Amino acid sequence: MKKLVWLLLALVLAGFGGSTAGAAEPFAVKSIKIVVPFPAGGATDILARFVAKYLGDELGVTTVVENRAGASGTIGSDAVAKSEPDGSVLLLTATHHVINPSLYRKLPYDTQKDFSPIAMVASVPNALIVTKDFPAQNVQELIAMAKKEPGKYSFGSTGIGGANHLSGEMFKQMAGVDIVHIPYKGAAPAMNDLIGGHIPIMFDALTTVIPASQGGVIRVLAVTTLTRAPALPEVPTLDESGLKGFESIGWFGLYMPQAHDNPAYQRLVAAMTKILAASDTRQKFATLSAEPGTLTGAAFASFVDSEIKKWNGVVRAANVPPE
């Protein structure tokens, strides 16, 4: 009887062992390269290194991040589009990815056909900010001032076609105001000119807005998400402020070359779903004023398509000339 019990126990343990081995089946490749199409040190790069670490741990593979900057993210994106869809080369990029189809007459790839969207990695709200001494105390007062004197006021951005620029263009369209766009070569010089009073208005990410606001050198009138930002719970949304449906977030996505739902793609979607749901992820992203993404696989792919369509409409209405 004792021998029979031990035999049954051995069979049960063997069954569990087989199940565990199946669940931990090795990934299709032994190493993953995540291409970031922007310089090192920015928000996209920081997020990519976080994803590389945890994706490597989850899949049991070696991961590296490669920065391939240039042409608003299109150089690195093109390299990924032309890679094998075996999971060995991924792309982690920002909102530029869905705006570029509207800004360039011809891209070296098809944004919708040449990539398989894996997951929205994170989102960062933008905010409508003004100089500390600007007369308007809220969005409605700003709109009233702009309508009273069309063309008098200006807003800065990180450059033509960026998410901050197009947030301003969408504000102009929805509010029915005429304010002049002043493009800068990056967020830092634009913020410096706002603080210095050379421009009165700007849209920028909370990552840089919060420190400036806490320092008292700017004021935040509204955030661009449909719900209030946890980091600034007292600040209303533009939707609350009268521009119903206004939503403009900076977000970061993970993609692979078009995989047609192959096993590598399915495994990556499952891995990212698990990583983004972890409490550790939320805690780490909070230090960047970012929220982990909740869209993966088909849901994220649908979101990407809707964003391409939305920004195309904004670009066309703003008459931004294609390059």
C-alpha positions as CSV (number, residue, x, y, z in Angstrom):
1,M,0.0,0.0,0.0
2,K,2.8,2.4,0.9
3,K,4.5,1.7,-2.5
4,L,1.2,2.4,-4.2
5,V,0.8,5.7,-2.4
6,W,4.4,6.7,-3.4
7,L,3.7,5.6,-7.0
8,L,0.6,7.8,-7.2
9,L,2.4,10.7,-5.7
10,A,5.2,10.4,-8.2
11,L,2.7,10.3,-11.0
12,V,0.9,13.5,-9.7
13,L,4.2,15.3,-9.4
14,A,5.2,14.2,-12.8
15,G,2.0,15.6,-14.2
16,F,2.6,18.9,-12.5
17,G,6.2,18.9,-13.8
18,G,5.0,18.4,-17.3
19,S,2.4,21.2,-17.0
20,T,5.1,23.7,-15.7
21,A,7.5,22.8,-18.4
22,G,4.8,23.4,-21.0
23,A,3.9,26.8,-19.5
24,A,7.6,27.8,-19.5
25,E,8.2,26.8,-23.1
26,P,11.2,28.8,-24.4
27,F,10.5,31.9,-26.5
28,A,11.1,31.6,-30.3
29,V,14.4,33.5,-30.1
30,K,17.2,33.8,-27.5
31,S,17.6,37.6,-27.7
32,I,15.4,40.6,-28.4
33,K,16.5,44.0,-29.7
34,I,14.1,46.9,-28.9
35,V,14.7,49.8,-31.3
36,V,14.0,53.3,-30.1
37,P,13.8,55.7,-33.0
38,F,14.9,58.7,-30.8
39,P,18.1,59.7,-28.9
40,A,19.0,58.1,-25.6
41,G,17.8,59.7,-22.4
42,G,14.3,60.7,-23.4
43,A,11.0,59.3,-22.1
44,T,10.8,56.8,-24.9
45,D,14.3,55.5,-24.2
46,I,13.7,55.3,-20.5
47,L,10.5,53.3,-21.0
48,A,12.2,51.0,-23.5
49,R,14.9,50.1,-21.0
50,F,12.2,49.3,-18.4
51,V,10.4,47.1,-20.9
52,A,13.6,45.4,-22.0
53,K,14.4,44.4,-18.4
54,Y,11.0,43.0,-17.6
55,L,10.3,41.4,-21.0
56,G,13.7,39.7,-20.7
57,D,12.8,38.4,-17.3
58,E,9.4,37.2,-18.3
59,L,10.5,35.4,-21.5
60,G,13.9,34.3,-20.3
61,V,15.8,36.0,-23.1
62,T,18.6,38.5,-23.4
63,T,17.4,42.0,-24.3
64,V,19.1,45.1,-25.6
65,V,17.9,48.6,-26.5
66,E,19.2,50.3,-29.7
67,N,18.7,54.0,-30.4
68,R,18.3,54.8,-34.1
69,A,17.3,58.4,-34.2
70,G,16.4,60.6,-37.1
71,A,13.5,61.9,-39.3
72,S,10.9,62.1,-36.5
73,G,11.3,58.4,-35.7
74,T,11.0,57.1,-39.3
75,I,14.6,55.8,-39.7
76,G,14.4,53.4,-36.7
77,S,10.8,52.4,-37.6
78,D,11.8,51.5,-41.1
79,A,14.6,49.3,-39.9
80,V,12.1,47.4,-37.7
81,A,9.5,47.1,-40.5
82,K,12.0,45.4,-42.7
83,S,13.1,42.9,-40.0
84,E,12.0,39.3,-39.5
85,P,8.7,38.9,-37.6
86,D,10.1,36.3,-35.2
87,G,10.1,38.5,-32.1
88,S,13.8,39.3,-32.3
89,V,13.4,42.9,-33.3
90,L,10.8,45.2,-31.7
91,L,10.0,48.9,-31.9
92,L,9.1,51.1,-29.0
93,T,8.1,54.5,-30.2
94,A,5.9,57.5,-29.3
95,T,2.8,59.2,-30.7
96,H,4.9,60.4,-33.7
97,H,4.3,56.9,-35.2
98,V,0.6,57.6,-35.8
99,I,1.1,61.2,-36.8
100,N,3.9,60.7,-39.4
101,P,1.6,59.2,-42.0
102,S,-0.2,62.6,-42.2
103,L,3.1,64.6,-42.2
104,Y,5.1,62.9,-44.9
105,R,4.1,62.6,-48.5
106,K,5.7,59.2,-48.6
107,L,7.0,57.0,-45.9
108,P,9.4,54.0,-46.5
109,Y,6.8,51.7,-44.8
110,D,3.1,51.4,-44.4
111,T,2.3,52.2,-40.7
112,Q,-0.9,50.1,-40.7
113,K,0.3,47.2,-42.8
114,D,3.9,46.7,-42.0
115,F,3.7,46.5,-38.2
116,S,1.8,44.4,-35.6
117,P,0.9,46.5,-32.6
118,I,1.7,44.6,-29.4
119,A,0.8,46.9,-26.5
120,M,0.4,50.5,-25.4
121,V,3.2,50.7,-23.0
122,A,2.3,54.0,-21.2
123,S,0.5,57.2,-21.6
124,V,1.4,60.7,-20.3
125,P,-1.2,63.5,-20.2
126,N,-0.4,66.8,-21.7
127,A,-1.4,70.0,-20.1
128,L,-2.4,73.5,-21.3
129,I,-0.1,75.9,-19.5
130,V,0.4,79.6,-19.4
131,T,3.0,82.1,-18.0
132,K,2.6,82.7,-14.3
133,D,1.3,86.3,-14.9
134,F,-1.1,85.5,-17.7
135,P,-4.4,87.3,-17.2
136,A,-6.7,84.3,-17.9
137,Q,-7.3,82.2,-14.8
138,N,-9.1,79.4,-16.6
139,V,-9.7,78.0,-20.1
140,Q,-12.9,79.9,-20.7
141,E,-11.2,83.2,-19.9
142,L,-8.3,82.3,-22.3
143,I,-10.8,81.5,-25.1
144,A,-12.6,84.8,-24.5
145,M,-9.4,86.7,-24.7
146,A,-8.3,84.9,-27.9
147,K,-11.6,85.5,-29.5
148,K,-11.6,89.2,-28.6
149,E,-8.1,89.7,-30.2
150,P,-7.5,87.1,-33.0
151,G,-3.9,86.5,-33.8
152,K,-2.5,88.4,-30.8
153,Y,-1.6,85.4,-28.7
154,S,0.8,82.6,-29.5
155,F,1.6,79.1,-28.3
156,G,4.9,77.2,-28.4
157,S,5.6,73.6,-29.2
158,T,8.4,71.1,-29.5
159,G,8.2,71.4,-33.3
160,I,5.9,71.2,-36.3
161,G,3.8,68.0,-36.3
162,G,4.6,66.9,-32.8
163,A,1.9,65.9,-30.3
164,N,2.2,69.2,-28.5
165,H,1.8,71.2,-31.7
166,L,-1.2,69.2,-32.8
167,S,-2.8,69.5,-29.3
168,G,-2.6,73.3,-29.8
169,E,-4.1,73.0,-33.3
170,M,-6.9,70.8,-32.0
171,F,-7.5,73.4,-29.3
172,K,-7.8,76.2,-31.9
173,Q,-10.2,74.1,-34.0
174,M,-12.5,73.1,-31.1
175,A,-12.4,76.5,-29.3
176,G,-12.7,78.5,-32.6
177,V,-9.8,80.8,-31.8
178,D,-6.8,82.1,-33.8
179,I,-3.6,81.8,-31.9
180,V,-0.2,81.7,-33.6
181,H,2.0,78.6,-33.5
182,I,5.7,79.1,-32.6
183,P,7.7,75.9,-33.1
184,Y,10.9,75.2,-31.2
185,K,13.6,72.6,-31.5
186,G,12.6,70.6,-28.4
187,A,10.6,71.0,-25.2
188,A,13.4,72.6,-23.2
189,P,13.8,75.8,-25.3
190,A,10.0,76.2,-25.6
191,M,9.5,75.9,-21.8
192,N,12.4,78.3,-21.2
193,D,10.7,80.9,-23.4
194,L,7.4,80.3,-21.7
195,I,8.9,80.8,-18.3
196,G,10.7,83.9,-19.6
197,G,7.4,85.4,-20.9
198,H,8.4,85.3,-24.6
199,I,5.4,83.1,-25.4
200,P,2.2,83.0,-23.3
201,I,0.8,79.6,-24.0
202,M,2.0,76.0,-24.5
203,F,1.0,72.4,-24.4
204,D,3.5,70.1,-22.8
205,A,3.8,66.7,-21.0
206,L,3.2,66.5,-17.3
207,T,6.7,65.1,-16.9
208,T,8.1,68.6,-17.4
209,V,5.0,70.6,-16.5
210,I,4.7,69.4,-12.8
211,P,8.2,70.5,-11.7
212,A,7.7,73.9,-13.3
213,S,4.3,74.3,-11.8
214,Q,5.5,73.3,-8.3
215,G,8.3,75.9,-8.7
216,G,5.6,78.6,-9.4
217,V,7.1,79.7,-12.7
218,I,4.1,78.6,-14.8
219,R,0.4,77.9,-14.3
220,V,-1.6,74.9,-15.4
221,L,-5.1,75.7,-16.8
222,A,-6.2,72.2,-17.8
223,V,-5.1,68.7,-18.7
224,T,-5.8,67.1,-22.1
225,T,-7.1,63.7,-20.9
226,L,-10.8,62.9,-20.5
227,T,-10.3,62.3,-16.8
228,R,-8.3,64.3,-14.3
229,A,-4.6,63.4,-13.9
230,P,-3.8,61.7,-10.6
231,A,-0.7,63.9,-10.3
232,L,-2.8,67.1,-10.6
233,P,-6.2,66.2,-9.2
234,E,-7.2,69.8,-8.7
235,V,-6.7,70.7,-12.3
236,P,-9.8,70.3,-14.6
237,T,-9.7,68.7,-18.0
238,L,-10.4,70.6,-21.2
239,D,-13.5,68.4,-21.6
240,E,-14.7,69.8,-18.3
241,S,-13.8,73.3,-19.3
242,G,-16.2,73.4,-22.2
243,L,-14.3,71.6,-25.0
244,K,-16.4,68.4,-25.0
245,G,-14.6,65.4,-26.2
246,F,-11.1,67.0,-26.2
247,E,-8.5,64.3,-25.7
248,S,-4.9,64.4,-26.6
249,I,-2.4,62.2,-24.8
250,G,1.2,61.4,-25.4
251,W,1.5,57.6,-25.5
252,F,4.1,55.0,-26.2
253,G,3.6,51.8,-28.1
254,L,5.5,48.5,-28.6
255,Y,5.4,47.0,-32.1
256,M,6.9,44.2,-34.2
257,P,7.2,43.7,-37.9
258,Q,3.9,42.4,-39.4
259,A,3.5,39.0,-37.8
260,H,-0.1,38.0,-38.9
261,D,-0.8,36.8,-35.3
262,N,2.0,34.3,-35.3
263,P,3.1,32.4,-32.1
264,A,5.8,35.0,-31.4
265,Y,3.3,37.8,-31.5
266,Q,0.8,36.0,-29.3
267,R,3.5,35.3,-26.7
268,L,4.7,38.9,-26.7
269,V,1.1,40.2,-26.3
270,A,0.6,37.8,-23.3
271,A,3.9,38.8,-21.7
272,M,3.2,42.6,-22.0
273,T,-0.3,42.1,-20.7
274,K,1.2,40.6,-17.6
275,I,4.0,43.1,-17.2
276,L,1.7,46.1,-17.6
277,A,-0.8,44.8,-15.0
278,A,1.9,44.4,-12.3
279,S,1.9,46.9,-9.4
280,D,5.6,47.3,-9.7
281,T,5.1,48.7,-13.2
282,R,2.6,51.3,-12.0
283,Q,4.9,52.4,-9.2
284,K,7.9,52.9,-11.6
285,F,5.8,54.7,-14.2
286,A,4.4,57.0,-11.6
287,T,7.9,58.5,-11.2
288,L,7.6,59.7,-14.8
289,S,4.0,60.9,-14.4
290,A,3.0,58.1,-16.7
291,E,0.2,55.5,-16.5
292,P,0.8,51.9,-17.7
293,G,-1.1,51.0,-20.8
294,T,-4.2,48.8,-20.7
295,L,-4.5,48.1,-24.4
296,T,-2.8,45.0,-25.9
297,G,-3.1,42.9,-29.1
298,A,-6.2,43.6,-31.2
299,A,-7.5,46.3,-28.9
300,F,-4.3,48.3,-29.2
301,A,-4.3,47.7,-33.0
302,S,-7.8,49.3,-33.2
303,F,-6.6,52.2,-31.1
304,V,-3.6,52.8,-33.4
305,D,-5.9,52.9,-36.4
306,S,-8.3,55.4,-34.7
307,E,-5.3,57.6,-33.7
308,I,-4.0,57.7,-37.3
309,K,-7.5,58.8,-38.5
310,K,-7.9,61.4,-35.7
311,W,-4.5,63.1,-36.2
312,N,-4.9,63.0,-40.0
313,G,-8.1,65.1,-39.5
314,V,-6.3,67.6,-37.2
315,V,-3.3,67.9,-39.6
316,R,-5.5,68.5,-42.6
317,A,-7.6,71.1,-40.8
318,A,-4.5,72.9,-39.6
319,N,-3.1,73.0,-43.1
320,V,0.3,71.6,-42.0
321,P,2.2,71.1,-45.2
322,P,3.5,67.6,-45.8
323,E,7.2,67.0,-46.1
